Amino acid sequence: PKRLLALTLFAALTVMPACVLRAQWVQTNGPYDLPITNMVTMGTILFAGAEGFENPVGVFRSTDSGKSWTAIGGGGADIAISGSTLFSGDYGGLQRSTDSGASWVTVLHDRVQGIATHGKNVFVSTEDDAGFYISTDEGASWTPGNGGGQILFATSDTSVFIGGGDVDLLTRKDTNWNEVVADSGIKDFSTTTFAMIDQNLFVGTNGGVFISTDNGSHWTPASG
């Protein structure tokens, strides 16, 4: 019986169309013809930041797992969530929403390059003289800091990485930030993205993927 079952399964897979064997992707009902640069979730609500050909378009919201989308403003393609607060950054500054995008308030007026969150802490990189802003209350108040860059990734309440070039680690103590340059293993590469699994920090660069097991003090190439 086991041999018969195995032969039957093999025969079924042999005649099954290849498209059935592959993972299936279906385009959602919008947003159409727009580059989606960022996506975040708040409970069961899905938010997508869309960018136009010349200017950011804004934020779209879906409450039905992507079946339908609604433009909710925000103005920025770079979006992030801290608790129940939604942030949207663009050329005109940083906007904050505490009602899932129904209304927005501009909290920073400088051009936003990157947003990262960890708990109630929000980190924003801008192009103004301060360069970097920190909030410890989900964006209700802000403190200027040092640093600046295009891509941000927070690994704890006191550590945030800045990318878009060399990988720099800013370590916060009280209200001060000190720059710690990551070792030369990845210093010649341009950073494109970050991810974290357990205590392992990954960085994607134009030279491949690197991993750090000590919060960025040392890096080694990821295998594969």
MOWO-V284384 format. One record per residue. N is the residue number from 1. RES is the residue in one small letter. PHI is phi in whole degrees, -180 to 180 (NA if undefined). PSI is psi in degrees with one decimal (NA if undefined). D_CENTER is the distance of its C-alpha to the mean C-alpha in Angstrom with 2 decimals. Layout:
# MOWO-V284384
n:N res:RES phi:PHI psi:PSI d_center:D_CENTER
n:N res:RES phi:PHI psi:PSI d_center:D_CENTER
This chain:
# MOWO-V284384
n:1 res:p phi:NA psi:-39.6 d_center:51.25
n:2 res:k phi:-66 psi:-38.6 d_center:48.16
n:3 res:r phi:-66 psi:-40.5 d_center:49.14
n:4 res:l phi:-64 psi:-40.9 d_center:49.68
n:5 res:l phi:-65 psi:-40.3 d_center:46.29
n:6 res:a phi:-65 psi:-41.7 d_center:44.61
n:7 res:l phi:-66 psi:-37.9 d_center:46.56
n:8 res:t phi:-65 psi:-43.1 d_center:45.71
n:9 res:l phi:-65 psi:-41.5 d_center:41.96
n:10 res:f phi:-62 psi:-43.0 d_center:42.20
n:11 res:a phi:-64 psi:-38.9 d_center:44.15
n:12 res:a phi:-66 psi:-42.2 d_center:41.66
n:13 res:l phi:-68 psi:-30.9 d_center:38.73
n:14 res:t phi:-66 psi:-40.8 d_center:40.90
n:15 res:v phi:-91 psi:-8.7 d_center:41.62
n:16 res:m phi:-72 psi:134.4 d_center:38.19
n:17 res:p phi:-57 psi:146.3 d_center:36.36
n:18 res:a phi:-62 psi:-32.7 d_center:33.60
n:19 res:c phi:-65 psi:-26.7 d_center:31.12
n:20 res:v phi:-73 psi:-30.7 d_center:31.69
n:21 res:l phi:-78 psi:-19.0 d_center:30.89
n:22 res:r phi:-90 psi:156.4 d_center:27.48
n:23 res:a phi:-62 psi:141.1 d_center:24.37
n:24 res:q phi:-101 psi:134.5 d_center:24.48
n:25 res:w phi:-123 psi:134.9 d_center:21.89
n:26 res:v phi:-127 psi:130.7 d_center:22.84
n:27 res:q phi:-67 psi:134.8 d_center:21.40
n:28 res:t phi:-75 psi:168.0 d_center:20.64
n:29 res:n phi:-80 psi:67.2 d_center:22.76
n:30 res:g phi:100 psi:172.8 d_center:20.54
n:31 res:p phi:-66 psi:140.1 d_center:18.79
n:32 res:y phi:-98 psi:145.6 d_center:21.05
n:33 res:d phi:55 psi:34.8 d_center:21.12
n:34 res:l phi:-133 psi:135.4 d_center:17.87
n:35 res:p phi:-68 psi:122.2 d_center:14.95
n:36 res:i phi:-92 psi:116.8 d_center:11.86
n:37 res:t phi:-99 psi:-17.3 d_center:8.91
n:38 res:n phi:-161 psi:144.6 d_center:6.19
n:39 res:m phi:-139 psi:138.2 d_center:7.25
n:40 res:v phi:-140 psi:163.1 d_center:7.61
n:41 res:t phi:-126 psi:149.4 d_center:10.99
n:42 res:m phi:-133 psi:97.6 d_center:13.68
n:43 res:g phi:66 psi:-120.5 d_center:16.53
n:44 res:t phi:-99 psi:5.4 d_center:17.69
n:45 res:i phi:-94 psi:134.6 d_center:16.21
n:46 res:l phi:-111 psi:131.9 d_center:13.57
n:47 res:f phi:-119 psi:141.3 d_center:11.89
n:48 res:a phi:-131 psi:130.6 d_center:11.01
n:49 res:g phi:-94 psi:124.7 d_center:10.55
n:50 res:a phi:-112 psi:142.1 d_center:13.35
n:51 res:e phi:-121 psi:134.5 d_center:14.66
n:52 res:g phi:-85 psi:-174.6 d_center:18.39
n:53 res:f phi:-74 psi:-26.2 d_center:20.45
n:54 res:e phi:-123 psi:-33.7 d_center:21.17
n:55 res:n phi:-136 psi:154.7 d_center:19.23
n:56 res:p phi:-60 psi:144.9 d_center:16.19
n:57 res:v phi:-92 psi:-45.3 d_center:17.47
n:58 res:g phi:138 psi:-160.2 d_center:15.60
n:59 res:v phi:-110 psi:139.6 d_center:14.18
n:60 res:f phi:-116 psi:146.5 d_center:15.73
n:61 res:r phi:-126 psi:138.7 d_center:16.41
n:62 res:s phi:-128 psi:130.2 d_center:17.94
n:63 res:t phi:-110 psi:8.5 d_center:20.01
n:64 res:d phi:-132 psi:42.5 d_center:21.64
n:65 res:s phi:60 psi:36.4 d_center:19.10
n:66 res:g phi:87 psi:2.4 d_center:18.56
n:67 res:k phi:-68 psi:-33.0 d_center:22.31
n:68 res:s phi:-144 psi:153.9 d_center:22.26
n:69 res:w phi:-133 psi:148.2 d_center:20.00
n:70 res:t phi:-130 psi:130.3 d_center:20.81
n:71 res:a phi:-72 psi:127.2 d_center:19.78
n:72 res:i phi:-121 psi:16.4 d_center:19.25
n:73 res:g phi:80 psi:-139.9 d_center:18.97
n:74 res:g phi:89 psi:-41.1 d_center:16.51
n:75 res:g phi:80 psi:-15.3 d_center:16.88
n:76 res:g phi:-118 psi:144.6 d_center:13.41
n:77 res:a phi:-83 psi:-21.5 d_center:10.96
n:78 res:d phi:-91 psi:115.1 d_center:8.08
n:79 res:i phi:-127 psi:154.8 d_center:7.64
n:80 res:a phi:-157 psi:161.4 d_center:7.03
n:81 res:i phi:-129 psi:136.6 d_center:9.75
n:82 res:s phi:-129 psi:109.5 d_center:12.30
n:83 res:g phi:63 psi:-119.0 d_center:15.17
n:84 res:s phi:-105 psi:18.0 d_center:16.57
n:85 res:t phi:-109 psi:132.5 d_center:15.28
n:86 res:l phi:-107 psi:136.6 d_center:12.95
n:87 res:f phi:-120 psi:145.1 d_center:11.86
n:88 res:s phi:-138 psi:123.0 d_center:11.89
n:89 res:g phi:-117 psi:144.5 d_center:12.29
n:90 res:d phi:-157 psi:-163.9 d_center:14.52
n:91 res:y phi:-64 psi:-26.7 d_center:17.69
n:92 res:g phi:-91 psi:-4.1 d_center:19.62
n:93 res:g phi:131 psi:-162.9 d_center:17.66
n:94 res:l phi:-112 psi:128.5 d_center:15.51
n:95 res:q phi:-111 psi:149.6 d_center:16.49
n:96 res:r phi:-129 psi:136.4 d_center:16.54
n:97 res:s phi:-131 psi:131.2 d_center:17.64
n:98 res:t phi:-108 psi:8.6 d_center:19.26
n:99 res:d phi:-132 psi:42.9 d_center:20.58
n:100 res:s phi:59 psi:31.7 d_center:17.75
n:101 res:g phi:92 psi:3.9 d_center:17.92
n:102 res:a phi:-68 psi:-32.3 d_center:21.73
n:103 res:s phi:-145 psi:155.2 d_center:22.10
n:104 res:w phi:-133 psi:147.3 d_center:20.23
n:105 res:v phi:-129 psi:130.7 d_center:21.31
n:106 res:t phi:-78 psi:123.1 d_center:20.47
n:107 res:v phi:-111 psi:-20.2 d_center:20.03
n:108 res:l phi:-136 psi:138.9 d_center:19.40
n:109 res:h phi:-105 psi:4.7 d_center:21.17
n:110 res:d phi:-93 psi:155.8 d_center:19.82
n:111 res:r phi:-63 psi:124.2 d_center:17.60
n:112 res:v phi:-88 psi:132.7 d_center:13.95
n:113 res:q phi:-104 psi:-29.6 d_center:12.17
n:114 res:g phi:-165 psi:152.2 d_center:8.95
n:115 res:i phi:-133 psi:137.7 d_center:7.93
n:116 res:a phi:-140 psi:149.8 d_center:7.33
n:117 res:t phi:-134 psi:151.7 d_center:9.38
n:118 res:h phi:-151 psi:108.7 d_center:11.82
n:119 res:g phi:63 psi:-129.8 d_center:14.58
n:120 res:k phi:-87 psi:-2.2 d_center:16.17
n:121 res:n phi:-86 psi:132.1 d_center:14.97
n:122 res:v phi:-124 psi:131.7 d_center:12.77
n:123 res:f phi:-119 psi:129.3 d_center:12.31
n:124 res:v phi:-131 psi:129.0 d_center:12.44
n:125 res:s phi:-102 psi:131.3 d_center:13.49
n:126 res:t phi:-129 psi:177.6 d_center:16.10
n:127 res:e phi:-101 psi:9.0 d_center:18.94
n:128 res:d phi:-84 psi:-174.8 d_center:21.74
n:129 res:d phi:-64 psi:-37.5 d_center:24.16
n:130 res:a phi:-67 psi:-40.9 d_center:22.38
n:131 res:g phi:83 psi:-39.7 d_center:19.12
n:132 res:f phi:-140 psi:137.9 d_center:17.23
n:133 res:y phi:-130 psi:147.4 d_center:17.37
n:134 res:i phi:-129 psi:135.1 d_center:17.12
n:135 res:s phi:-128 psi:135.9 d_center:17.68
n:136 res:t phi:-109 psi:8.4 d_center:18.92
n:137 res:d phi:-134 psi:43.2 d_center:19.74
n:138 res:e phi:59 psi:34.4 d_center:16.68
n:139 res:g phi:90 psi:6.5 d_center:17.31
n:140 res:a phi:-71 psi:-33.3 d_center:21.06
n:141 res:s phi:-142 psi:158.3 d_center:22.02
n:142 res:w phi:-136 psi:147.7 d_center:20.68
n:143 res:t phi:-127 psi:127.3 d_center:21.98
n:144 res:p phi:-66 psi:144.9 d_center:21.75
n:145 res:g phi:-134 psi:-175.4 d_center:20.85
n:146 res:n phi:-99 psi:160.3 d_center:21.08
n:147 res:g phi:111 psi:-179.2 d_center:18.67
n:148 res:g phi:169 psi:152.0 d_center:16.42
n:149 res:g phi:171 psi:179.7 d_center:14.03
n:150 res:q phi:-98 psi:-30.5 d_center:11.47
n:151 res:i phi:-123 psi:127.5 d_center:8.40
n:152 res:l phi:-119 psi:147.8 d_center:7.95
n:153 res:f phi:-151 psi:120.7 d_center:7.54
n:154 res:a phi:-97 psi:129.8 d_center:10.09
n:155 res:t phi:-102 psi:-15.3 d_center:12.44
n:156 res:s phi:-162 psi:-176.4 d_center:15.00
n:157 res:d phi:-69 psi:-15.9 d_center:16.56
n:158 res:t phi:-121 psi:3.3 d_center:18.07
n:159 res:s phi:-134 psi:131.6 d_center:15.84
n:160 res:v phi:-143 psi:137.9 d_center:12.90
n:161 res:f phi:-99 psi:143.3 d_center:12.28
n:162 res:i phi:-114 psi:129.9 d_center:12.39
n:163 res:g phi:-118 psi:-159.4 d_center:12.01
n:164 res:g phi:91 psi:7.6 d_center:13.27
n:165 res:g phi:-180 psi:-128.3 d_center:16.62
n:166 res:d phi:-66 psi:151.1 d_center:18.08
n:167 res:v phi:-88 psi:117.0 d_center:16.03
n:168 res:d phi:-115 psi:144.1 d_center:17.14
n:169 res:l phi:-112 psi:120.5 d_center:17.07
n:170 res:l phi:-101 psi:121.2 d_center:17.91
n:171 res:t phi:-108 psi:124.8 d_center:19.82
n:172 res:r phi:-95 psi:134.3 d_center:20.82
n:173 res:k phi:-134 psi:116.5 d_center:24.37
n:174 res:d phi:59 psi:-117.9 d_center:25.56
n:175 res:t phi:-109 psi:9.0 d_center:24.44
n:176 res:n phi:-103 psi:149.7 d_center:24.55
n:177 res:w phi:-125 psi:129.8 d_center:21.98
n:178 res:n phi:-117 psi:133.5 d_center:23.23
n:179 res:e phi:-84 psi:130.1 d_center:21.77
n:180 res:v phi:-120 psi:114.0 d_center:22.12
n:181 res:v phi:-78 psi:126.2 d_center:22.02
n:182 res:a phi:-64 psi:156.5 d_center:20.88
n:183 res:d phi:-66 psi:166.4 d_center:23.79
n:184 res:s phi:-70 psi:-0.6 d_center:24.83
n:185 res:g phi:-60 psi:-29.6 d_center:23.66
n:186 res:i phi:-128 psi:9.8 d_center:20.56
n:187 res:k phi:-68 psi:-22.4 d_center:21.52
n:188 res:d phi:-89 psi:1.8 d_center:22.76
n:189 res:f phi:-108 psi:153.5 d_center:19.58
n:190 res:s phi:-90 psi:130.8 d_center:16.79
n:191 res:t phi:-82 psi:137.6 d_center:13.29
n:192 res:t phi:-119 psi:-29.2 d_center:10.73
n:193 res:t phi:-164 psi:161.0 d_center:7.96
n:194 res:f phi:-128 psi:156.7 d_center:8.03
n:195 res:a phi:-156 psi:158.7 d_center:8.80
n:196 res:m phi:-141 psi:133.9 d_center:11.52
n:197 res:i phi:-127 psi:117.3 d_center:14.56
n:198 res:d phi:55 psi:-121.0 d_center:17.18
n:199 res:q phi:-100 psi:8.7 d_center:18.03
n:200 res:n phi:-96 psi:122.1 d_center:16.94
n:201 res:l phi:-102 psi:128.3 d_center:14.17
n:202 res:f phi:-113 psi:143.5 d_center:13.27
n:203 res:v phi:-132 psi:131.5 d_center:12.43
n:204 res:g phi:-95 psi:132.1 d_center:12.69
n:205 res:t phi:-132 psi:175.1 d_center:15.12
n:206 res:n phi:-75 psi:2.0 d_center:17.68
n:207 res:g phi:-118 psi:15.2 d_center:20.08
n:208 res:g phi:115 psi:-168.7 d_center:18.51
n:209 res:v phi:-105 psi:135.5 d_center:16.64
n:210 res:f phi:-123 psi:155.0 d_center:17.66
n:211 res:i phi:-128 psi:142.7 d_center:17.77
n:212 res:s phi:-129 psi:133.3 d_center:18.66
n:213 res:t phi:-106 psi:4.3 d_center:20.44
n:214 res:d phi:-131 psi:41.0 d_center:21.24
n:215 res:n phi:58 psi:38.6 d_center:18.04
n:216 res:g phi:94 psi:1.0 d_center:18.17
n:217 res:s phi:-71 psi:-36.0 d_center:21.92
n:218 res:h phi:-138 psi:147.8 d_center:22.67
n:219 res:w phi:-131 psi:145.0 d_center:21.03
n:220 res:t phi:-135 psi:149.6 d_center:22.57
n:221 res:p phi:-63 psi:137.3 d_center:21.84
n:222 res:a phi:-77 psi:141.8 d_center:20.61
n:223 res:s phi:-73 psi:159.2 d_center:23.38
n:224 res:g phi:106 psi:NA d_center:23.40
